[in-house]
Amino acid sequence: MDKFIKEYPIYTEIQVAWGEMDALQHVNNVVYFRYFETARIDFFNQIKLLTDLQSDQVGPVISENRARYKRPVTFPDTLLVGVSISNIKKDRFMMHYSVYSKAQEAVTTLGSSQVVMFNFKTGRKAELTPELLDALKSHETTAA
């Protein structure tokens, strides 16, 4: 776990709920997208991406989500969802997720989301601000 935390200094801890398991006795595949969302919003709050959303009406939207399931997860368990950033462009970036199971002491799932900045007033894409660009670059990795 120490190696995981060193690799993903920004991570979110999530308790697996009994109701997230399906008939096959493991966490349902769609639940991982909720885990990714929780980690994504936690990351956005940490870098203050959502701070001006109400006033500026500019914020992130997801244009693509992916997941790769390596090992099944069951209740009870505690997961760490690590976040890293890559492919930063003028109006978008890629977020990568790595899900670590404390019970299994292993990475169980990998995922990614294409995040596009969007102006909700104009209905068009928006460019990353210099502050956001700096924050993203401080968490950028080429290994994701």
Secondary structure, DSSP 8 states (H G I E B T S, - for coil): -HHHHHH-SSEEEEE--GGGB-TTSSB-TTHHHHHHHHHHHHHHHHTTTTTTHHHH-EEEEEEEEEEEE-S---SS-EEEEEEEEE---SSEEEEEEEEEETTTTEEEEEEEEEEEEEETTTTEE----HHHHHHHHTTB-S--
